[in-house]
């Protein structure tokens, strides 16, 4: 049951980020900079949800569930992964 709910809700961090970026795109001037900290909870949620998915996939009984949960973990952790890659790209 928990695995099915995890797979069902795995796209939520990505959808939240898209909705937040659409909202921030409508702001003008300093409004987008002031709304910037709203991204932090989405990134933390993505990282925690992705790590939980990796833990679930490591404990899966069958190869089918392991693959499905690992794919869902990458999808849910994609926001945190994207932010990490962007940060590293700006450092170089």
C-alpha distances in whole Angstrom, upper triangle without the diagonal:
4,5,5,6,9,10,11,12,14,17,18,20,22,23,24,26,28,28,30,32,33,34,36,38,39,41,44,46,45,42,40,41,40,36,36,34,31,30,29,26,24,25,24,21,21,22,19,16,18,18,15,14,17,15,12,14,16,14,12,14,15,17,15,12,15,17,14,13,16,17,15,16,20,19,18,21,23,25,26,27,29,31,31,33,35,36,37,39,41,42,44
4,5,5,6,9,10,11,12,15,16,18,20,21,21,24,25,26,27,30,31,32,33,35,37,38,42,43,42,39,37,38,37,34,33,31,28,27,26,23,21,22,21,17,17,18,16,13,14,15,11,11,14,12,9,12,14,12,11,14,15,17,15,12,14,16,13,11,14,16,13,14,17,17,15,18,21,22,22,24,26,27,28,30,32,33,34,36,38,39,40
4,5,5,6,9,10,10,14,15,17,19,20,21,23,25,25,27,29,30,31,33,35,37,38,41,43,42,39,37,37,37,34,33,31,29,27,26,23,21,22,21,18,17,17,15,12,13,14,11,9,11,11,7,9,12,11,9,11,12,14,12,8,10,12,9,7,11,12,10,11,15,15,14,16,19,21,21,22,24,26,26,28,30,31,32,34,36,37,39
4,5,5,6,9,10,13,14,17,18,19,20,23,24,24,26,28,29,30,32,34,35,37,41,43,42,39,36,37,37,34,33,31,29,27,27,24,22,23,22,19,18,19,18,14,15,16,13,11,14,15,11,12,15,14,12,14,14,15,13,10,12,13,10,9,13,13,11,13,16,15,14,17,19,21,22,23,25,27,28,29,31,33,34,35,37,38,40
4,5,5,6,8,11,12,14,16,16,17,20,21,22,23,26,27,27,29,31,33,34,38,40,39,36,33,35,34,31,30,28,26,24,24,21,19,20,19,16,16,17,15,12,14,15,12,11,15,15,12,13,17,16,14,17,17,18,16,13,15,16,12,11,14,14,11,12,16,14,13,16,18,19,21,22,24,25,26,28,30,31,33,34,36,37,39
4,5,5,6,9,10,12,14,15,16,18,20,21,22,24,25,26,28,30,32,33,36,38,37,34,32,33,32,29,28,26,24,22,21,19,17,17,17,13,12,14,12,9,10,12,9,7,11,12,9,11,14,14,13,16,16,17,15,11,12,13,10,8,11,11,8,9,12,11,9,12,15,16,17,18,21,22,23,25,26,28,29,31,32,34,35
4,6,5,8,10,12,13,14,16,18,19,20,22,24,25,26,28,29,31,33,36,38,37,35,32,33,33,30,29,28,25,23,23,20,18,18,18,15,14,15,15,11,11,13,12,9,12,13,11,11,15,15,13,16,15,15,13,10,11,11,8,7,10,9,6,8,11,10,9,12,14,16,18,18,20,22,23,24,26,28,29,30,32,34,35
4,6,8,9,12,13,13,15,17,18,18,21,23,23,24,27,28,29,31,35,37,36,33,31,32,32,29,28,27,24,22,23,20,18,19,19,16,14,17,16,12,13,16,14,12,15,17,14,15,18,18,16,19,18,19,16,13,15,15,11,10,13,12,9,11,14,11,11,14,16,17,19,20,21,23,25,26,27,29,31,32,33,35,37
4,6,6,9,10,10,11,14,15,16,18,20,21,22,24,25,27,28,32,34,33,30,28,29,29,25,24,23,20,19,19,16,14,15,16,12,11,14,13,10,11,14,12,11,15,16,14,15,19,19,18,21,21,21,18,15,17,16,13,11,14,13,9,10,13,10,8,12,14,14,16,18,19,20,22,24,25,26,28,29,31,33,34
4,6,7,8,10,11,13,14,16,17,19,20,22,23,24,27,28,31,33,32,30,27,28,28,25,23,23,20,18,18,16,13,14,14,11,9,12,11,8,8,12,11,9,12,14,12,13,16,17,16,20,19,19,17,14,14,14,11,9,11,9,6,7,9,6,5,9,10,11,13,14,16,18,19,20,22,23,25,26,28,30,31
4,6,6,6,9,10,11,12,14,16,17,18,20,21,23,25,28,30,30,27,24,26,26,23,21,21,18,16,17,15,12,13,14,12,9,13,13,10,11,14,14,12,15,17,16,16,20,21,20,23,22,21,19,17,17,16,13,12,13,11,8,9,10,6,6,9,9,10,13,14,14,16,18,19,20,22,24,25,26,28,30
4,5,5,6,9,10,10,12,14,15,16,18,20,21,23,26,28,28,25,22,24,24,20,19,19,15,14,15,13,9,11,13,9,8,12,13,10,11,15,14,13,16,18,17,18,22,22,22,25,25,24,22,20,20,19,16,15,16,14,11,11,12,9,7,10,11,10,13,15,15,16,19,20,21,22,24,25,27,29,31
4,5,5,6,9,10,10,12,14,15,16,18,20,21,25,26,25,23,20,21,21,17,16,16,13,11,11,10,6,8,9,7,5,9,10,8,10,13,13,13,16,18,18,18,21,23,23,26,26,25,23,21,21,20,17,15,16,14,11,11,11,8,6,8,8,7,9,12,12,13,15,17,17,19,21,22,23,25,27
4,5,5,6,9,10,11,12,14,15,16,19,20,24,25,25,22,19,21,21,18,16,17,14,11,13,12,9,9,12,10,8,11,13,11,11,15,16,15,17,20,19,20,23,24,24,27,27,25,23,22,21,20,17,16,16,14,11,12,11,8,7,8,7,6,10,11,10,12,15,15,16,18,20,20,22,24,26
4,5,5,6,8,10,11,12,14,15,17,19,22,25,24,21,19,21,21,17,17,17,14,12,15,13,10,12,14,12,11,14,16,14,14,18,18,17,20,22,22,22,25,27,26,29,29,28,25,23,23,22,19,18,19,16,14,15,14,11,10,12,11,10,13,15,14,15,18,19,19,21,23,23,24,27,29
4,5,5,6,9,10,11,12,14,16,17,21,23,22,19,16,18,18,14,14,14,11,9,11,10,7,10,12,10,10,13,15,13,15,18,18,18,21,23,22,23,26,28,27,31,31,30,28,25,25,24,22,20,20,19,16,16,16,13,11,12,12,10,12,15,14,14,17,19,18,20,23,23,24,26,28
4,5,5,6,9,10,10,12,14,16,19,20,20,17,14,16,16,13,12,12,10,7,10,10,7,8,12,11,10,13,15,14,15,18,19,19,21,23,24,24,27,29,28,32,32,30,29,26,26,25,22,21,21,19,16,16,15,12,11,12,10,7,10,13,11,11,15,16,15,17,20,20,20,23,25
4,5,5,6,9,10,10,13,15,18,20,20,17,14,17,18,14,14,15,12,10,14,14,10,12,15,14,13,16,18,17,17,21,22,21,23,26,26,26,29,31,30,33,33,31,29,28,27,26,23,22,22,20,18,18,17,14,13,14,12,10,13,15,13,13,17,17,16,19,21,21,21,24,26
4,6,5,6,9,10,11,13,17,19,19,16,14,16,17,13,13,15,11,11,14,13,11,13,16,15,14,18,20,18,19,23,23,23,25,28,27,28,31,32,32,35,35,34,31,29,29,28,25,24,25,22,20,20,19,16,15,17,15,13,16,18,16,16,20,21,19,21,24,24,24,27,29
4,5,5,6,8,10,11,14,17,16,13,10,13,13,9,9,11,8,7,11,11,9,12,14,14,14,17,19,18,19,22,23,23,26,28,28,29,31,33,33,36,36,35,33,31,31,29,27,26,26,24,21,21,20,17,16,16,15,12,15,17,15,14,18,19,17,19,22,22,22,25,27
4,5,5,6,9,10,13,15,15,13,9,12,13,10,10,12,10,9,12,14,11,13,16,16,15,18,21,20,21,24,25,25,27,29,30,30,33,35,34,38,37,36,34,32,32,30,28,27,26,24,22,22,20,18,17,17,15,12,15,17,14,13,17,18,15,17,21,20,20,23,25
4,5,5,7,9,12,15,16,13,11,14,15,12,12,15,13,12,16,16,14,16,19,19,18,21,23,22,23,26,27,27,29,32,32,32,35,37,36,40,39,37,35,34,33,32,29,28,28,26,24,24,23,20,19,20,18,15,18,20,17,17,21,21,19,21,24,23,23,26,28
4,5,5,7,11,14,14,11,9,12,12,9,11,13,11,11,15,15,14,16,19,19,19,22,24,23,24,27,28,28,31,33,33,34,36,38,38,41,41,40,37,35,35,34,31,30,30,28,26,26,25,22,21,21,20,17,19,22,19,18,22,23,21,22,26,25,24,27,30
4,5,5,8,11,11,8,5,9,10,7,8,11,10,10,14,15,14,16,19,19,19,22,24,24,25,27,29,29,31,33,34,34,37,39,39,42,42,41,39,37,36,35,33,31,31,29,27,26,25,22,21,21,20,16,18,21,18,17,20,21,18,20,23,22,21,24,27
4,5,8,10,12,10,7,11,12,10,11,14,13,13,17,18,17,18,21,22,21,24,26,26,26,29,31,31,32,35,35,36,38,40,40,44,43,41,39,38,37,36,33,33,32,29,28,28,26,23,23,23,21,18,20,22,18,18,22,22,19,20,24,22,21,25,27
4,7,10,12,9,8,12,13,11,13,16,15,15,19,20,19,21,24,24,24,27,29,28,29,32,33,33,35,38,38,38,41,43,43,46,46,44,42,40,40,38,36,35,35,32,30,30,29,26,25,26,24,21,23,25,22,21,25,25,22,24,27,26,25,28,30
4,7,8,5,5,9,10,9,11,14,13,15,18,19,19,21,23,24,24,27,29,29,30,33,34,34,36,38,39,40,42,44,44,47,47,46,44,42,42,40,38,37,36,34,32,32,30,28,27,27,25,22,24,26,23,21,25,25,22,23,27,26,24,27,30
4,6,6,7,9,10,11,13,16,16,17,20,22,22,23,26,27,27,29,32,32,33,35,37,37,39,41,42,43,45,47,47,51,50,49,47,45,45,43,41,40,39,37,35,34,33,31,30,29,27,24,26,28,25,23,26,27,23,24,28,26,24,27,30
4,5,7,8,9,11,12,16,17,18,20,23,23,24,26,28,28,30,32,33,34,36,38,38,40,42,43,44,46,48,48,52,52,50,49,47,46,44,42,41,40,38,36,36,34,32,31,30,28,25,26,28,25,23,26,26,23,23,27,26,23,26,28
4,5,5,6,9,10,13,14,16,18,20,21,22,24,26,26,28,30,31,32,34,36,37,38,40,41,42,44,46,47,51,51,49,48,46,45,43,42,40,39,37,36,34,33,31,30,29,27,24,25,27,24,22,24,25,22,22,25,25,22,24,27
4,5,5,6,9,11,12,14,16,18,19,20,22,23,24,26,28,29,30,32,34,35,36,38,39,40,42,44,45,48,49,47,46,43,43,42,39,38,37,36,33,33,31,29,28,27,26,22,23,26,23,21,24,25,22,22,26,25,23,26,28
4,5,5,6,10,10,11,14,16,16,17,20,21,21,23,26,26,27,29,31,32,33,35,36,37,39,41,42,45,45,44,42,40,40,38,36,35,34,32,30,29,28,26,25,24,22,19,20,22,19,17,21,22,18,19,22,22,20,23,25
4,5,5,8,10,11,13,16,16,17,19,21,21,23,25,26,27,29,31,32,33,35,37,37,39,41,42,46,46,45,43,41,40,39,37,35,34,33,31,30,28,27,25,24,23,19,20,22,19,17,20,21,17,17,21,21,18,20,23
4,5,7,9,11,13,15,16,17,19,20,22,23,25,26,27,29,31,32,34,35,37,38,40,41,42,46,46,45,44,42,41,40,38,36,35,34,32,30,29,28,26,25,24,20,21,23,21,19,21,23,20,20,23,24,21,23,26
4,6,6,8,10,12,13,14,16,18,19,20,22,23,24,27,28,29,31,33,34,35,37,39,39,43,43,42,41,38,38,37,35,33,32,31,28,27,26,25,23,22,21,17,18,21,19,17,20,22,19,19,23,23,21,23,26
4,5,6,8,11,11,12,14,16,17,18,20,21,22,24,26,27,28,30,32,33,34,36,37,41,41,40,39,36,35,34,33,31,30,29,27,25,24,23,21,20,19,15,15,18,16,13,16,18,15,15,19,19,17,20,23
4,5,6,8,10,10,12,14,15,16,18,19,21,22,24,25,27,28,30,31,33,35,36,39,40,39,38,35,34,34,32,30,29,28,26,24,24,22,20,19,19,15,15,18,16,13,16,19,16,16,19,20,19,20,24
4,6,6,8,9,11,12,13,15,17,18,19,21,22,24,26,27,28,30,32,33,34,38,38,37,36,33,33,32,30,28,27,26,24,22,22,20,18,17,17,14,14,17,16,14,17,19,17,17,21,22,21,23,26
4,6,5,6,9,10,11,13,15,15,16,19,20,21,23,25,26,27,29,31,31,35,36,34,33,31,30,29,27,25,24,23,21,19,19,17,15,14,14,10,11,14,12,10,13,16,14,14,18,19,18,20,23
4,5,5,6,9,10,11,12,14,15,17,18,20,21,23,24,26,27,29,30,34,35,34,33,30,29,29,27,24,24,23,21,19,19,18,15,14,14,10,10,13,13,10,13,16,14,14,17,19,18,19,23
4,5,5,6,8,10,10,12,14,15,16,18,20,21,22,24,26,27,28,32,33,32,31,28,27,27,25,23,22,22,19,18,18,17,14,13,14,11,11,14,15,13,15,18,17,17,20,22,22,23,26
4,6,5,6,9,10,10,12,14,15,16,18,20,21,22,24,26,26,30,31,30,29,26,25,25,23,20,20,19,16,15,15,14,11,10,11,8,9,12,12,11,14,16,16,16,19,21,21,22,25
4,5,5,6,9,10,10,12,14,15,17,18,20,21,23,25,26,29,30,29,28,25,24,24,22,20,19,18,16,14,13,13,10,8,9,6,5,9,9,8,10,13,13,13,16,17,18,19,22
4,5,5,6,8,10,11,12,14,15,17,18,20,21,23,24,28,29,28,28,25,24,24,22,19,19,19,17,14,14,14,11,9,11,9,7,11,12,11,12,15,16,15,18,20,20,21,24
4,6,5,6,8,10,10,12,14,15,16,18,20,21,22,26,27,26,25,22,22,22,20,17,17,17,14,12,13,12,9,9,11,9,9,12,14,13,14,17,18,18,20,22,23,24,27
4,6,5,6,9,10,10,12,14,15,16,18,20,21,24,25,24,23,20,19,19,17,15,14,14,11,9,10,9,6,5,7,6,6,9,10,10,12,14,15,16,18,20,21,22,25
4,6,5,6,9,10,11,12,14,15,17,19,20,24,25,24,23,21,19,19,18,15,14,14,13,9,10,11,8,5,8,8,5,8,11,10,11,13,15,15,17,19,20,21,23
4,5,5,6,9,10,11,12,14,15,17,18,22,23,23,23,20,18,19,18,14,14,15,13,10,12,12,9,8,11,11,9,12,14,14,14,17,19,19,20,23,24,24,27
4,6,5,6,9,10,10,12,14,15,16,20,21,21,20,17,16,16,15,11,12,12,10,7,10,10,6,7,10,11,10,12,15,15,16,18,20,20,22,24,25,26,28
4,5,5,6,9,10,11,12,14,15,19,20,19,18,15,14,14,13,10,9,10,8,5,6,8,5,4,8,9,9,10,13,14,14,16,18,19,20,22,24,24,26
4,5,5,6,9,10,11,13,14,18,19,19,19,16,14,15,15,11,10,12,11,7,9,11,9,8,11,12,11,11,15,15,15,17,20,20,20,23,25,25,27
4,5,5,6,9,10,11,12,16,18,18,18,14,13,15,14,10,10,12,10,8,11,12,10,10,13,15,13,15,18,18,18,20,23,23,24,26,28,28,30
4,5,5,6,9,10,10,14,15,15,14,11,10,11,10,6,7,9,7,5,8,10,8,9,12,14,14,14,17,19,18,20,23,23,24,26,28,29,30
4,5,5,6,9,10,14,14,14,14,12,9,10,11,7,6,9,9,6,8,11,10,10,13,15,14,14,17,19,18,19,22,23,23,25,27,28,29
4,5,5,6,9,12,14,14,15,12,10,13,13,9,9,13,12,9,12,15,13,13,16,18,17,17,20,21,20,22,25,25,26,28,30,30,32
4,5,5,6,10,12,12,13,9,8,11,10,7,8,11,10,9,12,14,13,14,17,19,18,19,22,23,23,24,27,28,28,30,33,33,34
4,5,5,9,9,9,10,7,5,7,8,5,6,9,9,8,11,13,13,14,16,19,18,18,21,23,22,24,27,27,27,29,32,32,33
4,6,9,10,10,12,10,7,10,11,9,8,12,13,11,13,16,16,16,19,21,20,19,23,25,23,25,28,28,28,30,33,33,34
4,7,9,11,12,10,8,12,12,10,11,15,14,13,16,18,18,18,21,24,23,22,26,27,26,28,31,31,31,34,36,36,37
4,6,8,9,6,5,9,10,8,10,13,13,13,16,18,18,19,21,24,23,23,26,28,27,29,32,33,32,34,37,37,38
4,7,9,7,7,11,12,11,13,16,16,16,19,21,21,22,25,28,27,27,30,32,31,32,35,36,36,38,40,41,41
4,5,5,6,9,10,11,12,14,15,16,18,20,21,22,24,27,27,26,29,32,31,32,35,36,36,37,40,41,41
4,6,5,6,8,10,10,12,14,15,16,18,20,21,22,26,26,24,27,30,29,29,32,34,33,35,38,38,39
4,5,5,6,9,10,11,12,14,16,17,18,20,21,25,25,24,26,29,29,29,32,34,33,35,38,39,39
4,5,5,6,8,10,10,12,14,15,16,18,19,23,23,22,25,27,27,28,31,32,32,34,36,37,38
4,6,5,6,9,10,10,12,14,15,16,18,21,21,20,23,25,25,25,28,30,29,31,34,35,35
4,6,5,6,9,10,11,12,14,15,16,20,20,19,21,24,24,24,27,29,28,29,32,33,34
4,6,5,6,9,10,11,12,14,15,19,19,19,21,24,24,24,27,28,29,30,32,34,34
4,5,5,6,9,10,10,12,14,17,17,17,19,22,22,22,25,27,27,28,31,32,33
4,5,5,6,9,10,10,12,15,15,14,17,20,19,20,23,24,24,25,28,29,30
4,5,5,6,9,10,10,14,15,14,16,19,19,19,21,23,23,24,27,29,29
4,5,5,6,8,10,13,14,13,15,18,19,19,21,23,24,25,28,29,30
4,5,5,6,8,11,11,11,14,16,16,17,19,21,21,23,25,26,28
4,6,5,6,9,10,9,11,14,14,14,17,18,19,20,23,24,25
4,6,5,8,10,10,11,14,15,15,17,19,20,21,23,25,26
4,6,7,9,10,11,13,14,15,17,19,20,21,23,25,26
4,6,5,6,9,10,11,12,14,16,17,18,20,21,23
4,5,5,6,8,10,10,12,14,15,16,18,20,21
4,5,5,6,9,10,11,12,14,15,17,18,20
4,5,5,6,9,10,11,12,14,15,17,19
4,5,5,6,9,10,11,12,14,15,17
4,5,5,6,9,10,10,12,14,16
4,5,5,6,9,10,11,12,15
4,5,5,6,9,10,11,13
4,5,5,6,9,10,11
4,5,5,6,9,10
4,5,5,6,9
4,5,5,7
4,5,5
4,5
4
